[in-house]
Amino acid sequence: MPDKDSRYRFLLEKSNIRGVLVHLDETWKEVLRRAEYPDKVRQILGHAMAAIPLLSSTIKFSGKLTLQARGPGPVTLLVVQASADGGQRGLAHWNGEPPEAPLSAIFGEATLTIQIESGKRGEVYQGVVEAVGEKLQDALGSYFENSEQLPTRLWLHCDGEQAAGLLLQQLPDSDDIQIVDKDDDWQRVTLMADTVGAEELYNTDVVQLLTRVFSEDEVRLFDAEPLRFECNCSRERTAALIEGLGQEEAMDILASEKEIEIICEFCNSKNVFDSIDVAAIFRTETPLGGSETIH
Ligand SMILES: [Zn+2]
C-alpha cells in the first residue's frame, strides 16, 4: 500500500520519461465531508483532486495552482486548487446528475482553465483547453501537449474513500540524454501504464507497483512528498470580499440581516461580520459619520 496522502515522483531513466503517482485518502475524505455530491459529480471532482497534485509537480509555480471548469451543466462549476507545499482543496456545483462521460455531457460547452500564480509579485498565467474528450485525463493530456509540447498522459481514479492518479511525460532530449527509440519507448511505457487499475493504485506498495509496470526500465524513485487538505480562507480574506462588495451594498445587507455571514464553501468555516466589523473594513476609505473624532 502507498503512504496515504502522498505524491511520488519517479524517472524512467532508460527512456527519459518522468512519472508522478499520487494517492489521496484523508485529503479526499475532507472534501467529501463538506458536501453531499451525487455519484458522478463526486467522480469528476475526485478525478480533479487526483489531477491537481500531478499538475503541480510538473508545472513551475510558487503561489497557487488552480484548475477550473465552468459551463452550463449538469456540472456548472468544478474548481480544485493546490499550494506549492502540498495543500489542496476542491468543490463542485451542479444542477443535475451528469453522465460518466464525455466531458461535453458533464459540463456542456466549457473550457478548462489552468491558472498558475508564480513569482514574488504573484503574476498570474492562464492556460485554457477545451473541455472535450471522454474524461478529464484526456483534456489535461491535451493541455500539456499544447502548452509544453511534451507527450503527456494521465490516469485518474477515485471512489468514495480514496483518489489516485498517475502521470507520465516524455522529457525533451538533452546533450547528455538522447533516446533513439523515443516513440517506441513512449508507446511501450504508456501501454504498460494502461494495465494499472484503480485497486492496484490504491493498494499496492509503490516500489512493487513501479517495478511490475516498468520492468524493462530503470526506475529512479524520489522521496514521497506529503499532501493534505488545506483551505487558505481567513477572516482577512473574507473582509477583503466584503470590501469588494462596496460600502453601499454591505450596508444594505446589514440593514436587512443585521450581520454579514460568509461561509467558505471549500471548508465550511463561517465568518460573521456585524456593523462594527463592517464599519472597520470601510473606515480608511469613507469614515462613518463622526467616527474619526472618537479616540
Ligand atoms: Zn475555507
Residues whose N, C-alpha, C, O or C-beta is under 5 A from the ligand:
A	BS01	ZN	C231 C233 C264 F266 C267
